[in-house]
């Protein structure tokens, strides 16, 4: 038994699903004896294995491997759509990352948050309480944000807090990763993801309203809430799924990938921008934080070994600026706030 514990240390932390072969010994004190134990879930993660493996792939090949890992066939998509699909994974690898994706039905917006990792939870229907999501004062228990890496809300139009202070607590948490309930201050690292449907063309929506229109009014018109969103992923650019999109090729086992992504949350690449670029003065503090977080998340996913070129970093940075700029452009419709400009000053 000690050899099993030594080989699979994670069994001592919380236990994992395993195939166990037992035998019965009527003369022993315990009677039942473990003859063999084979973990079904990943018992441990060696990140050096991932870093070494990454060096054998080009960036395009690694991107295709990630897509096959989430079940998509990369040959069916262009580079732009591939990056958008991978960007859905940023909340898995980046702590306290706030992401919005709105688009047509049938594009798999909620699928990755429901199926890809056991460390995420998808809140369907939108009905929730402060006690359930943040902190139950009666039981003195932290809610979903303390139990999961990602809390995703499906169908944002239906989000409804039964508590009047729910939106305010959410804003505090999205800004700092902490909140106060009673005399208790709670720190958590779960990302907040909001996915939902746009039931009309984007052009019509932009002319008549704004890209946050599907949110309930108390959220969609609250500029303080919207400003805390790090990235708005344009779901209307992702084609509706069809059978040809689903891969028959090989990717990483999802249990393994889930543990790799959880391990990547312990590192950060937000400061790598400064080696080659300086962000323009038009970016305020929240813009800078948002861009750095998106860059960090994409670097972790595409370059888990931390090795990339200046051109590859610039492509990721331009992508991050665009995801944040979409938030700022919509905020400008609610208040006269400067548009985020994609200005990069090269050292």
C-alpha positions in Angstrom: 0.0 0.0 0.0 2.8 2.4 0.8 4.3 1.9 -2.7 0.9 2.8 -4.2 0.8 6.0 -2.1 4.4 6.9 -3.1 3.7 6.4 -6.8 0.4 8.2 -6.8 0.7 11.0 -4.2 -2.5 12.7 -5.4 -4.4 9.9 -3.8 -3.5 11.5 -0.4 -4.9 14.9 -1.4 -8.4 14.2 -2.5 -8.6 10.9 -4.2 -9.0 10.1 -7.8 -11.0 7.6 -9.8 -9.2 4.3 -10.1 -9.5 0.7 -11.2 -8.9 -1.4 -8.1 -8.4 -5.2 -8.0 -9.3 -6.6 -4.6 -8.8 -10.1 -3.1 -10.4 -11.6 0.0 -8.3 -13.1 2.8 -10.4 -14.7 5.5 -7.4 -15.1 7.8 -6.3 -11.4 7.8 -7.7 -8.8 10.1 -9.0 -6.5 7.3 -10.0 -9.4 5.0 -10.0 -7.3 1.8 -6.6 -6.7 0.2 -5.7 -4.3 -2.6 -3.8 -6.4 -5.2 -3.5 -3.6 -7.8 -4.6 0.0 -8.3 -4.6 1.8 -11.7 -5.7 5.5 -11.7 -8.1 6.4 -14.4 -7.6 10.1 -13.9 -4.2 11.7 -14.2 -2.4 11.0 -10.9 0.3 13.6 -11.4 1.6 16.3 -13.8 5.1 16.8 -14.9 5.2 20.2 -16.6 8.6 19.6 -17.9 7.1 16.9 -20.1 4.8 19.5 -21.7 7.7 22.0 -22.1 9.9 19.4 -23.7 7.2 18.2 -26.0 6.3 21.8 -27.1 9.7 22.2 -28.6 9.0 19.4 -31.2 6.0 21.4 -32.6 5.8 24.5 -34.7 3.3 27.1 -33.4 0.8 26.1 -36.0 1.2 22.4 -35.2 0.7 23.1 -31.5 -2.3 25.2 -32.2 -3.8 22.3 -34.2 -3.1 19.9 -31.4 -4.9 22.1 -28.9 -7.9 22.3 -31.2 -8.0 18.5 -31.6 -7.8 18.3 -27.8 -11.0 20.3 -27.5 -12.6 18.1 -30.2 -12.3 20.4 -33.2 -10.7 19.6 -36.6 -8.2 22.4 -37.4 -8.3 21.8 -41.1 -11.9 23.2 -41.1 -10.9 26.6 -39.7 -8.7 29.5 -40.7 -6.0 31.0 -38.4 -8.4 33.7 -37.0 -11.1 31.2 -36.0 -8.5 28.9 -34.5 -7.3 31.7 -32.2 -10.8 32.6 -31.2 -11.6 28.9 -30.3 -8.4 28.7 -28.2 -9.1 32.1 -26.5 -12.1 30.3 -24.9 -9.5 28.5 -22.8 -7.9 31.6 -21.3 -10.0 31.5 -18.1 -8.8 27.9 -17.5 -5.1 29.0 -17.3 -5.4 32.6 -16.1 -6.6 33.4 -12.5 -9.5 35.9 -12.2 -10.0 36.3 -15.9 -13.4 37.8 -17.0 -14.5 36.8 -20.4 -17.7 37.5 -22.5 -18.7 35.7 -25.6 -22.0 36.5 -27.3 -23.0 35.1 -30.7 -25.4 32.9 -32.7 -26.7 29.6 -31.4 -24.9 26.4 -32.2 -21.3 27.6 -32.0 -20.3 25.7 -28.9 -20.0 28.7 -26.6 -20.8 26.8 -23.4 -19.5 23.4 -24.5 -15.9 23.8 -23.4 -16.9 25.1 -19.9 -19.2 22.1 -19.4 -17.1 19.2 -20.9 -13.4 20.1 -21.0 -12.4 20.2 -17.4 -13.7 18.9 -14.0 -12.4 22.2 -12.5 -15.2 24.4 -14.0 -18.9 24.8 -13.5 -21.5 26.0 -15.9 -24.4 27.8 -14.2 -27.4 27.3 -16.4 -30.5 29.4 -16.4 -28.8 32.3 -14.7 -30.7 32.1 -11.4 -28.3 32.4 -8.5 -27.7 33.9 -5.0 -24.9 35.6 -3.2 -24.7 32.7 -0.8 -24.4 30.2 -3.7 -21.9 32.1 -5.8 -19.8 34.0 -3.2 -20.4 33.3 0.6 -23.0 31.7 2.7 -23.0 33.7 6.0 -25.2 31.2 7.8 -22.8 28.3 7.1 -19.6 30.3 6.9 -18.8 28.6 3.6 -17.3 30.1 0.4 -19.5 29.6 -2.7 -18.7 28.6 -6.2 -15.9 31.1 -6.8 -13.9 29.3 -4.0 -14.6 25.8 -5.3 -13.9 26.1 -9.0 -11.3 27.5 -11.4 -14.0 28.9 -13.7 -17.6 29.9 -13.1 -19.4 30.2 -16.5 -22.9 31.7 -16.9 -24.9 30.2 -19.7 -27.6 32.4 -21.3 -26.6 35.8 -19.9 -30.1 37.2 -20.6 -31.4 35.1 -17.7 -28.9 36.1 -15.0 -30.8 37.2 -12.0 -29.6 37.7 -8.4 -32.2 37.2 -5.7 -30.1 39.5 -3.5 -30.1 43.2 -4.2 -26.3 43.5 -3.6 -25.4 40.6 -5.9 -24.2 42.8 -8.8 -22.2 45.0 -6.5 -20.4 42.0 -4.9 -19.8 40.6 -8.4 -18.2 43.9 -9.5 -15.9 43.9 -6.5 -14.8 40.4 -7.1 -14.2 40.9 -10.8 -12.1 43.9 -10.1 -9.9 42.5 -7.3 -10.5 38.8 -6.9 -11.8 39.4 -3.4 -15.1 40.5 -1.7 -16.3 41.2 1.8 -19.3 39.5 3.5 -20.0 40.7 7.0 -16.7 40.7 8.8 -15.2 38.2 6.4 -12.9 39.1 3.4 -12.6 36.3 0.9 -10.0 35.8 -1.7 -10.6 33.5 -4.7 -9.1 32.9 -8.1 -12.1 31.7 -10.2 -12.6 33.4 -13.5 -16.0 34.7 -14.6 -17.3 33.8 -18.0 -20.5 35.1 -19.6 -21.9 33.4 -22.7 -25.1 34.0 -24.5 -27.0 34.3 -27.8 -27.3 37.3 -30.1 -30.6 36.7 -32.0 -30.1 39.3 -34.7 -27.3 40.4 -37.0 -24.4 42.2 -35.4 -24.8 45.1 -37.8 -28.4 45.7 -36.7 -27.4 45.3 -33.0 -24.7 48.0 -33.4 -27.0 50.4 -35.1 -29.9 50.0 -32.7 -28.1 49.2 -29.4 -24.8 47.8 -28.4 -23.0 44.4 -28.1 -24.0 44.0 -24.4 -27.7 44.3 -25.2 -28.3 40.6 -24.4 -27.3 41.2 -20.8 -30.1 42.0 -18.2 -30.4 45.8 -17.9 -28.8 46.0 -14.5 -25.6 44.6 -16.0 -25.7 45.6 -19.6 -26.1 49.3 -18.8 -23.7 49.3 -15.8 -20.5 50.8 -17.2 -18.6 49.9 -14.0 -19.5 46.2 -14.4 -18.7 46.2 -18.2 -15.3 47.9 -17.6 -14.2 44.9 -15.5 -14.5 42.5 -18.5 -11.0 41.7 -19.8 -12.0 40.4 -23.2 -15.1 40.3 -25.5 -14.8 37.3 -27.8 -16.8 37.9 -31.1 -18.8 34.7 -31.2 -20.5 35.7 -34.5 -17.1 35.0 -36.2 -17.2 31.3 -35.2 -19.2 29.3 -37.7 -22.1 27.1 -36.5 -20.9 23.6 -35.7 -21.5 20.8 -38.2 -20.3 17.2 -38.2 -17.2 18.0 -40.3 -15.9 20.3 -37.6 -15.4 17.5 -35.1 -12.0 15.8 -35.3 -11.2 12.2 -35.7 -7.6 12.9 -35.1 -5.6 12.7 -31.9 -5.2 15.3 -29.2 -4.2 15.3 -25.5 -6.5 13.4 -23.2 -8.9 15.9 -21.6 -8.2 14.9 -18.0 -4.5 15.4 -18.7 -5.1 18.8 -20.4 -7.3 19.9 -17.5 -4.5 19.3 -15.0 -2.0 21.0 -17.3 -4.2 24.1 -17.5 -4.7 24.1 -13.8 -0.9 23.9 -13.3 -0.4 26.8 -15.8 -2.5 29.0 -13.5 0.6 29.2 -11.2 2.7 31.1 -13.7 2.3 34.5 -15.4 3.5 36.1 -18.5 1.8 39.5 -18.2 5.2 41.3 -18.1 6.7 39.8 -21.3 5.2 42.7 -23.3 7.8 45.1 -21.9 10.7 43.2 -23.4 9.7 44.4 -26.9 6.8 46.8 -26.7 5.4 49.7 -24.7 1.6 50.1 -24.4 0.2 53.4 -25.6 -0.7 56.2 -23.2 -4.4 55.8 -24.3 -4.7 52.7 -22.1 -5.9 53.3 -18.6 -5.1 50.9 -15.7 -8.0 48.5 -16.3 -7.1 48.4 -20.0 -3.5 47.5 -19.2 -4.5 44.8 -16.7 -7.0 43.3 -19.3 -4.4 43.3 -22.1 -1.7 41.8 -19.9 -4.0 39.0 -18.7 -5.1 38.1 -22.2 -1.5 38.1 -23.4 -0.5 36.0 -20.4 -3.3 33.4 -21.1 -2.5 33.1 -24.8 1.2 32.7 -24.1 0.5 29.9 -21.6 -1.7 28.1 -24.1 0.5 28.6 -27.2 3.9 28.6 -25.7 3.8 26.7 -22.4 7.6 26.4 -22.5 7.8 30.2 -22.4 9.7 30.3 -25.7 8.4 32.6 -28.5 9.6 35.2 -31.0 9.0 38.9 -31.1 6.7 38.5 -34.0 4.7 35.8 -32.2 4.4 38.0 -29.2 3.2 40.9 -31.3 0.5 38.7 -32.9 -0.8 37.7 -29.4 -0.6 41.4 -28.2 -2.6 42.7 -31.2 -5.2 40.0 -30.5 -5.4 41.0 -26.8 -5.8 44.7 -27.7 -8.6 43.9 -30.0 -10.5 41.8 -27.4 -10.3 44.7 -24.9 -11.0 47.4 -27.5 -14.4 45.8 -28.3 -15.3 46.3 -24.6 -14.2 50.0 -24.7 -16.0 50.8 -28.0 -19.3 49.6 -26.5 -18.6 51.5 -23.3 -18.3 54.6 -25.3 -21.9 54.3 -26.3 -22.9 54.6 -22.7 -20.3 57.3 -21.7 -17.8 59.5 -23.5 -14.8 57.4 -22.8 -11.7 57.3 -25.0 -11.5 54.4 -27.4 -8.7 52.0 -26.8 -6.2 52.5 -29.6 -3.8 49.8 -30.7 -0.7 51.8 -30.4 2.6 50.0 -29.9 5.8 51.8 -29.4 8.7 49.5 -30.4 11.8 49.7 -28.3 
